Amino acid sequence: MDHDVKNNNSPHITKIIFWKWWRSVDQQLLIAVSILISISMLLVTTSSSAVALRIGVHEDYFATRHIFYVLGSYILMVGFSYIESDSIKKIAIIGFICNLLLLILVKFYGYDVKGARRWINILGFSLQPSEFIKPCFAVLTGFIFSYFSNRNYSFITTSLVFTIIAGLLISQPDLGMLITLTGIWGIQLFVAGLPIIWIIFSFILLVAGLYFAYKLLPHATARIDNFLHPTLSENYQVTQSLNAFKHGGLFGTGPGEGTVKRSIPDSHSDFIFAVAGEEFGAILCIFISLVFAFIVIRGIILLYKKKDDFLVISASGIIAQLAIQSIINMGVSLNLLPTKGMTLPFISYGGSSTLSIGIAAGILLSFSKTNYTINTKYNIQQDTIVI
């Protein structure tokens, strides 16, 4: 009898768990992210075939793999949104330690791609640890600021953590990731209410770091010079990107009708925004920008209602990550920023970047949840749930 009741209860318990999650999670954020993921499926499919044929693989190679990456990302997002904040805190700390070790191993056992050593092969899978360390760093920083009541101790501790990661990123080198991480940390310092002197000091360090990167790293020098003096050198990818926006106009040339994907090697990843501009026009580009802006603004509004320092500071770092990455990617495509290989969150093709952004979105959904209680009454005889 008990066994039968337990079996009869299972579907209803699952329904209650799902219903409670659905009512507590911010549905507007979830829908906005789902819209971007849907656009991603369309853009990667239309842009990746030309890239695949150019490198000698089947034209569906990237599109097929992207389906699995997106599915995995969505599962991670929903999964993390189910998890409570205390558990996410523990997972993030463990994840940070693991990815920090992987960043160290990349220096010795990683492999080079386009002059940078950022990837490592683990059990046949290519992994970029710096992608996964971003959401972990945001949560870890939030934990440190909520743990120490003295903000000076918090600043010193997070500074040490940041400096270690910054050194590893510079050694790869990966200045784009360093800028993103610096932005995450800087926003969290501001949200945590640190004395303005510390924030100014951090900004000075950032400027000094960029200056020395310009002076000491040849590829950084070339990219900044190309941006500041475009007439002195040919920035091929950005030139093609701008031509794509001109060609697309307001309404675009139509799905699959663009030509930029045949001339830009990274049209399915770093320059996917240019593909959107050419094939679907300025209308889609503006819409994508507005969806990103909505996610950021909605996240800020939800955080404003929270009283937990850990949730507020951690989630502000996640929001900063999404905002900075999207601004850099779209800014580079429009020649508003120096060229930097960085994916557009939720939209660009990429294994590590797609999965890590799913984790980040899941953490944001979890931290922004509202408390919702379902009053249930189970009737054994009727086998029903009253909600």
Contacts in CASP RR format, 6 or more apart in sequence:
PFRMAT RR
TARGET T0000
AUTHOR 0000-0000-0000
METHOD contacts of the structure
MODEL  1
MDHDVKNNNSPHITKIIFWKWWRSVDQQLLIAVSILISISMLLVTTSSSA
VALRIGVHEDYFATRHIFYVLGSYILMVGFSYIESDSIKKIAIIGFICNL
LLLILVKFYGYDVKGARRWINILGFSLQPSEFIKPCFAVLTGFIFSYFSN
RNYSFITTSLVFTIIAGLLISQPDLGMLITLTGIWGIQLFVAGLPIIWII
FSFILLVAGLYFAYKLLPHATARIDNFLHPTLSENYQVTQSLNAFKHGGL
FGTGPGEGTVKRSIPDSHSDFIFAVAGEEFGAILCIFISLVFAFIVIRGI
ILLYKKKDDFLVISASGIIAQLAIQSIINMGVSLNLLPTKGMTLPFISYG
GSSTLSIGIAAGILLSFSKTNYTINTKYNIQQDTIVI
5 380 0 8 1.000
8 383 0 8 1.000
9 378 0 8 1.000
12 378 0 8 1.000
12 384 0 8 1.000
12 385 0 8 1.000
15 385 0 8 1.000
16 374 0 8 1.000
16 376 0 8 1.000
16 385 0 8 1.000
16 387 0 8 1.000
19 374 0 8 1.000
19 387 0 8 1.000
20 372 0 8 1.000
20 373 0 8 1.000
20 374 0 8 1.000
21 81 0 8 1.000
21 82 0 8 1.000
23 372 0 8 1.000
23 374 0 8 1.000
24 369 0 8 1.000
24 370 0 8 1.000
24 371 0 8 1.000
24 372 0 8 1.000
25 81 0 8 1.000
25 365 0 8 1.000
25 368 0 8 1.000
25 369 0 8 1.000
26 298 0 8 1.000
26 299 0 8 1.000
26 302 0 8 1.000
26 365 0 8 1.000
26 368 0 8 1.000
26 369 0 8 1.000
26 370 0 8 1.000
28 294 0 8 1.000
28 298 0 8 1.000
29 295 0 8 1.000
29 298 0 8 1.000
29 299 0 8 1.000
29 302 0 8 1.000
29 364 0 8 1.000
29 365 0 8 1.000
29 368 0 8 1.000
30 81 0 8 1.000
30 365 0 8 1.000
32 291 0 8 1.000
32 294 0 8 1.000
32 295 0 8 1.000
32 298 0 8 1.000
33 77 0 8 1.000
33 295 0 8 1.000
33 346 0 8 1.000
33 361 0 8 1.000
35 291 0 8 1.000
36 288 0 8 1.000
36 291 0 8 1.000
36 292 0 8 1.000
36 345 0 8 1.000
36 346 0 8 1.000
36 347 0 8 1.000
37 70 0 8 1.000
37 73 0 8 1.000
37 74 0 8 1.000
37 346 0 8 1.000
37 347 0 8 1.000
39 276 0 8 1.000
39 284 0 8 1.000
39 288 0 8 1.000
39 347 0 8 1.000
40 66 0 8 1.000
40 70 0 8 1.000
40 346 0 8 1.000
40 347 0 8 1.000
40 348 0 8 1.000
41 66 0 8 1.000
41 67 0 8 1.000
41 70 0 8 1.000
42 255 0 8 1.000
43 268 0 8 1.000
43 272 0 8 1.000
43 275 0 8 1.000
43 276 0 8 1.000
43 347 0 8 1.000
44 62 0 8 1.000
44 63 0 8 1.000
44 66 0 8 1.000
44 268 0 8 1.000
44 272 0 8 1.000
44 347 0 8 1.000
44 348 0 8 1.000
44 349 0 8 1.000
45 63 0 8 1.000
45 66 0 8 1.000
46 255 0 8 1.000
46 256 0 8 1.000
46 261 0 8 1.000
46 275 0 8 1.000
46 279 0 8 1.000
47 261 0 8 1.000
47 267 0 8 1.000
47 268 0 8 1.000
47 272 0 8 1.000
47 275 0 8 1.000
48 59 0 8 1.000
48 61 0 8 1.000
48 62 0 8 1.000
48 63 0 8 1.000
48 66 0 8 1.000
48 261 0 8 1.000
48 268 0 8 1.000
48 349 0 8 1.000
49 59 0 8 1.000
49 60 0 8 1.000
49 62 0 8 1.000
49 63 0 8 1.000
49 261 0 8 1.000
50 261 0 8 1.000
50 262 0 8 1.000
50 267 0 8 1.000
51 62 0 8 1.000
51 261 0 8 1.000
51 265 0 8 1.000
51 266 0 8 1.000
51 267 0 8 1.000
51 268 0 8 1.000
52 58 0 8 1.000
52 59 0 8 1.000
52 60 0 8 1.000
52 61 0 8 1.000
52 62 0 8 1.000
53 59 0 8 1.000
54 262 0 8 1.000
54 265 0 8 1.000
62 268 0 8 1.000
62 349 0 8 1.000
65 349 0 8 1.000
65 351 0 8 1.000
66 349 0 8 1.000
66 350 0 8 1.000
66 354 0 8 1.000
69 349 0 8 1.000
69 350 0 8 1.000
69 351 0 8 1.000
69 354 0 8 1.000
69 355 0 8 1.000
70 354 0 8 1.000
72 354 0 8 1.000
72 355 0 8 1.000
73 354 0 8 1.000
73 355 0 8 1.000
73 357 0 8 1.000
73 358 0 8 1.000
74 358 0 8 1.000
76 355 0 8 1.000
76 358 0 8 1.000
76 359 0 8 1.000
76 362 0 8 1.000
77 358 0 8 1.000
77 359 0 8 1.000
77 361 0 8 1.000
77 362 0 8 1.000
77 365 0 8 1.000
78 362 0 8 1.000
79 362 0 8 1.000
80 88 0 8 1.000
80 358 0 8 1.000
80 359 0 8 1.000
80 361 0 8 1.000
80 362 0 8 1.000
80 363 0 8 1.000
80 365 0 8 1.000
80 366 0 8 1.000
81 362 0 8 1.000
81 365 0 8 1.000
81 366 0 8 1.000
81 369 0 8 1.000
82 366 0 8 1.000
83 91 0 8 1.000
83 366 0 8 1.000
84 366 0 8 1.000
85 308 0 8 1.000
85 310 0 8 1.000
85 311 0 8 1.000
85 366 0 8 1.000
85 367 0 8 1.000
88 139 0 8 1.000
88 363 0 8 1.000
88 366 0 8 1.000
88 367 0 8 1.000
89 139 0 8 1.000
89 143 0 8 1.000
89 310 0 8 1.000
92 135 0 8 1.000
92 136 0 8 1.000
92 139 0 8 1.000
92 140 0 8 1.000
92 143 0 8 1.000
92 363 0 8 1.000
93 136 0 8 1.000
93 139 0 8 1.000
93 140 0 8 1.000
93 143 0 8 1.000
95 132 0 8 1.000
95 136 0 8 1.000
96 133 0 8 1.000
96 136 0 8 1.000
96 137 0 8 1.000
96 139 0 8 1.000
96 140 0 8 1.000
99 129 0 8 1.000
99 130 0 8 1.000
99 132 0 8 1.000
99 133 0 8 1.000
99 136 0 8 1.000
100 133 0 8 1.000
100 164 0 8 1.000
100 165 0 8 1.000
100 168 0 8 1.000
102 120 0 8 1.000
102 127 0 8 1.000
102 129 0 8 1.000
103 129 0 8 1.000
103 130 0 8 1.000
103 133 0 8 1.000
103 165 0 8 1.000
103 168 0 8 1.000
103 169 0 8 1.000
104 168 0 8 1.000
105 120 0 8 1.000
106 117 0 8 1.000
106 118 0 8 1.000
106 119 0 8 1.000
106 120 0 8 1.000
106 129 0 8 1.000
106 168 0 8 1.000
106 172 0 8 1.000
107 117 0 8 1.000
107 168 0 8 1.000
107 171 0 8 1.000
107 172 0 8 1.000
109 120 0 8 1.000
110 117 0 8 1.000
110 119 0 8 1.000
110 120 0 8 1.000
110 121 0 8 1.000
111 117 0 8 1.000
111 119 0 8 1.000
111 120 0 8 1.000
111 121 0 8 1.000
113 119 0 8 1.000
115 219 0 8 1.000
116 172 0 8 1.000
116 173 0 8 1.000
116 174 0 8 1.000
117 172 0 8 1.000
118 128 0 8 1.000
118 130 0 8 1.000
118 172 0 8 1.000
118 174 0 8 1.000
119 126 0 8 1.000
119 127 0 8 1.000
119 128 0 8 1.000
120 126 0 8 1.000
120 127 0 8 1.000
120 129 0 8 1.000
121 127 0 8 1.000
126 351 0 8 1.000
126 352 0 8 1.000
127 352 0 8 1.000
128 352 0 8 1.000
128 353 0 8 1.000
129 352 0 8 1.000
130 169 0 8 1.000
130 172 0 8 1.000
130 174 0 8 1.000
130 177 0 8 1.000
131 177 0 8 1.000
131 352 0 8 1.000
131 353 0 8 1.000
131 355 0 8 1.000
131 356 0 8 1.000
132 352 0 8 1.000
132 355 0 8 1.000
132 356 0 8 1.000
132 359 0 8 1.000
133 165 0 8 1.000
133 181 0 8 1.000
134 177 0 8 1.000
134 180 0 8 1.000
134 181 0 8 1.000
134 184 0 8 1.000
134 321 0 8 1.000
134 356 0 8 1.000
134 360 0 8 1.000
135 318 0 8 1.000
135 321 0 8 1.000
135 356 0 8 1.000
135 359 0 8 1.000
135 360 0 8 1.000
135 363 0 8 1.000
137 161 0 8 1.000
137 162 0 8 1.000
137 165 0 8 1.000
137 181 0 8 1.000
137 184 0 8 1.000
137 185 0 8 1.000
138 184 0 8 1.000
138 188 0 8 1.000
138 314 0 8 1.000
138 317 0 8 1.000
138 318 0 8 1.000
138 320 0 8 1.000
138 321 0 8 1.000
138 360 0 8 1.000
138 363 0 8 1.000
139 314 0 8 1.000
139 363 0 8 1.000
140 161 0 8 1.000
141 158 0 8 1.000
141 161 0 8 1.000
141 184 0 8 1.000
141 185 0 8 1.000
141 188 0 8 1.000
141 313 0 8 1.000
141 314 0 8 1.000
141 317 0 8 1.000
142 188 0 8 1.000
142 192 0 8 1.000
142 309 0 8 1.000
142 310 0 8 1.000
142 313 0 8 1.000
142 314 0 8 1.000
143 310 0 8 1.000
143 314 0 8 1.000
144 154 0 8 1.000
144 157 0 8 1.000
144 158 0 8 1.000
144 161 0 8 1.000
145 151 0 8 1.000
145 154 0 8 1.000
145 158 0 8 1.000
145 188 0 8 1.000
145 192 0 8 1.000
145 309 0 8 1.000
145 310 0 8 1.000
145 313 0 8 1.000
146 308 0 8 1.000
146 309 0 8 1.000
146 310 0 8 1.000
146 313 0 8 1.000
147 154 0 8 1.000
148 154 0 8 1.000
148 157 0 8 1.000
151 192 0 8 1.000
151 193 0 8 1.000
151 194 0 8 1.000
151 195 0 8 1.000
154 192 0 8 1.000
154 194 0 8 1.000
155 189 0 8 1.000
155 194 0 8 1.000
155 198 0 8 1.000
158 185 0 8 1.000
158 188 0 8 1.000
158 189 0 8 1.000
162 181 0 8 1.000
162 182 0 8 1.000
162 185 0 8 1.000
165 181 0 8 1.000
166 178 0 8 1.000
166 181 0 8 1.000
166 182 0 8 1.000
169 175 0 8 1.000
169 177 0 8 1.000
169 178 0 8 1.000
169 181 0 8 1.000
170 178 0 8 1.000
170 213 0 8 1.000
173 213 0 8 1.000
173 217 0 8 1.000
173 219 0 8 1.000
173 220 0 8 1.000
175 210 0 8 1.000
175 213 0 8 1.000
175 217 0 8 1.000
175 220 0 8 1.000
175 340 0 8 1.000
176 328 0 8 1.000
176 340 0 8 1.000
176 341 0 8 1.000
176 342 0 8 1.000
177 342 0 8 1.000
179 324 0 8 1.000
179 328 0 8 1.000
179 340 0 8 1.000
180 321 0 8 1.000
180 324 0 8 1.000
180 325 0 8 1.000
180 328 0 8 1.000
180 342 0 8 1.000
182 206 0 8 1.000
183 320 0 8 1.000
183 324 0 8 1.000
184 317 0 8 1.000
184 320 0 8 1.000
184 321 0 8 1.000
184 324 0 8 1.000
185 202 0 8 1.000
186 199 0 8 1.000
186 202 0 8 1.000
186 320 0 8 1.000
187 316 0 8 1.000
187 317 0 8 1.000
187 319 0 8 1.000
187 320 0 8 1.000
188 313 0 8 1.000
188 316 0 8 1.000
188 317 0 8 1.000
188 320 0 8 1.000
189 198 0 8 1.000
189 199 0 8 1.000
189 202 0 8 1.000
190 199 0 8 1.000
191 312 0 8 1.000
191 313 0 8 1.000
191 316 0 8 1.000
191 317 0 8 1.000
192 309 0 8 1.000
192 313 0 8 1.000
213 220 0 8 1.000
214 220 0 8 1.000
214 221 0 8 1.000
214 224 0 8 1.000
215 221 0 8 1.000
222 233 0 8 1.000
223 338 0 8 1.000
223 339 0 8 1.000
223 340 0 8 1.000
224 338 0 8 1.000
225 232 0 8 1.000
225 233 0 8 1.000
226 232 0 8 1.000
226 233 0 8 1.000
226 235 0 8 1.000
226 238 0 8 1.000
226 338 0 8 1.000
226 339 0 8 1.000
227 235 0 8 1.000
227 335 0 8 1.000
227 337 0 8 1.000
227 338 0 8 1.000
227 339 0 8 1.000
230 335 0 8 1.000
235 335 0 8 1.000
235 339 0 8 1.000
237 264 0 8 1.000
237 265 0 8 1.000
237 266 0 8 1.000
237 271 0 8 1.000
237 339 0 8 1.000
238 332 0 8 1.000
238 333 0 8 1.000
238 335 0 8 1.000
238 339 0 8 1.000
240 260 0 8 1.000
240 263 0 8 1.000
240 264 0 8 1.000
240 274 0 8 1.000
241 260 0 8 1.000
241 264 0 8 1.000
241 271 0 8 1.000
241 273 0 8 1.000
241 274 0 8 1.000
241 333 0 8 1.000
241 334 0 8 1.000
241 335 0 8 1.000
242 334 0 8 1.000
242 335 0 8 1.000
243 260 0 8 1.000
244 258 0 8 1.000
244 259 0 8 1.000
244 260 0 8 1.000
244 274 0 8 1.000
244 275 0 8 1.000
244 277 0 8 1.000
244 278 0 8 1.000
245 274 0 8 1.000
245 277 0 8 1.000
245 278 0 8 1.000
245 281 0 8 1.000
245 282 0 8 1.000
245 285 0 8 1.000
245 333 0 8 1.000
245 334 0 8 1.000
247 253 0 8 1.000
247 258 0 8 1.000
247 259 0 8 1.000
247 260 0 8 1.000
247 278 0 8 1.000
248 258 0 8 1.000
248 277 0 8 1.000
248 278 0 8 1.000
248 279 0 8 1.000
248 281 0 8 1.000
248 282 0 8 1.000
249 277 0 8 1.000
249 281 0 8 1.000
249 282 0 8 1.000
250 281 0 8 1.000
250 282 0 8 1.000
250 283 0 8 1.000
251 280 0 8 1.000
251 281 0 8 1.000
251 283 0 8 1.000
252 277 0 8 1.000
252 278 0 8 1.000
252 279 0 8 1.000
252 280 0 8 1.000
252 281 0 8 1.000
252 283 0 8 1.000
253 278 0 8 1.000
253 279 0 8 1.000
254 279 0 8 1.000
254 280 0 8 1.000
255 279 0 8 1.000
255 280 0 8 1.000
256 279 0 8 1.000
257 279 0 8 1.000
258 275 0 8 1.000
258 278 0 8 1.000
258 279 0 8 1.000
259 278 0 8 1.000
260 267 0 8 1.000
260 271 0 8 1.000
260 274 0 8 1.000
260 275 0 8 1.000
260 278 0 8 1.000
261 267 0 8 1.000
261 268 0 8 1.000
261 275 0 8 1.000
264 271 0 8 1.000
264 274 0 8 1.000
266 341 0 8 1.000
267 274 0 8 1.000
267 275 0 8 1.000
268 275 0 8 1.000
268 348 0 8 1.000
268 349 0 8 1.000
269 343 0 8 1.000
269 348 0 8 1.000
269 349 0 8 1.000
269 350 0 8 1.000
270 329 0 8 1.000
270 332 0 8 1.000
270 341 0 8 1.000
270 342 0 8 1.000
270 343 0 8 1.000
270 348 0 8 1.000
271 332 0 8 1.000
271 333 0 8 1.000
272 344 0 8 1.000
272 347 0 8 1.000
272 348 0 8 1.000
272 349 0 8 1.000
273 285 0 8 1.000
273 288 0 8 1.000
273 329 0 8 1.000
273 330 0 8 1.000
273 333 0 8 1.000
273 334 0 8 1.000
273 344 0 8 1.000
273 347 0 8 1.000
274 333 0 8 1.000
276 284 0 8 1.000
276 285 0 8 1.000
276 288 0 8 1.000
277 284 0 8 1.000
277 285 0 8 1.000
285 330 0 8 1.000
288 347 0 8 1.000
289 326 0 8 1.000
289 330 0 8 1.000
292 322 0 8 1.000
292 323 0 8 1.000
292 326 0 8 1.000
292 345 0 8 1.000
295 319 0 8 1.000
295 322 0 8 1.000
296 319 0 8 1.000
296 322 0 8 1.000
296 323 0 8 1.000
299 315 0 8 1.000
299 319 0 8 1.000
299 364 0 8 1.000
299 368 0 8 1.000
300 319 0 8 1.000
302 315 0 8 1.000
302 368 0 8 1.000
303 311 0 8 1.000
303 312 0 8 1.000
303 315 0 8 1.000
303 316 0 8 1.000
303 319 0 8 1.000
303 367 0 8 1.000
303 368 0 8 1.000
306 312 0 8 1.000
306 315 0 8 1.000
306 367 0 8 1.000
306 368 0 8 1.000
311 367 0 8 1.000
314 363 0 8 1.000
314 367 0 8 1.000
315 363 0 8 1.000
315 364 0 8 1.000
315 367 0 8 1.000
315 368 0 8 1.000
318 360 0 8 1.000
318 363 0 8 1.000
318 364 0 8 1.000
318 367 0 8 1.000
319 364 0 8 1.000
321 345 0 8 1.000
321 360 0 8 1.000
322 345 0 8 1.000
322 357 0 8 1.000
322 360 0 8 1.000
322 361 0 8 1.000
322 364 0 8 1.000
325 342 0 8 1.000
325 343 0 8 1.000
325 344 0 8 1.000
325 345 0 8 1.000
326 344 0 8 1.000
326 345 0 8 1.000
328 337 0 8 1.000
328 340 0 8 1.000
328 342 0 8 1.000
329 342 0 8 1.000
329 343 0 8 1.000
329 344 0 8 1.000
329 345 0 8 1.000
329 348 0 8 1.000
330 344 0 8 1.000
331 337 0 8 1.000
332 338 0 8 1.000
332 339 0 8 1.000
332 340 0 8 1.000
332 341 0 8 1.000
332 342 0 8 1.000
343 349 0 8 1.000
343 350 0 8 1.000
343 353 0 8 1.000
343 354 0 8 1.000
345 353 0 8 1.000
345 357 0 8 1.000
345 360 0 8 1.000
346 357 0 8 1.000
346 358 0 8 1.000
346 361 0 8 1.000
348 354 0 8 1.000
374 387 0 8 1.000
375 387 0 8 1.000
376 385 0 8 1.000
376 386 0 8 1.000
376 387 0 8 1.000
377 385 0 8 1.000
377 386 0 8 1.000
378 384 0 8 1.000
378 385 0 8 1.000
379 386 0 8 1.000
END
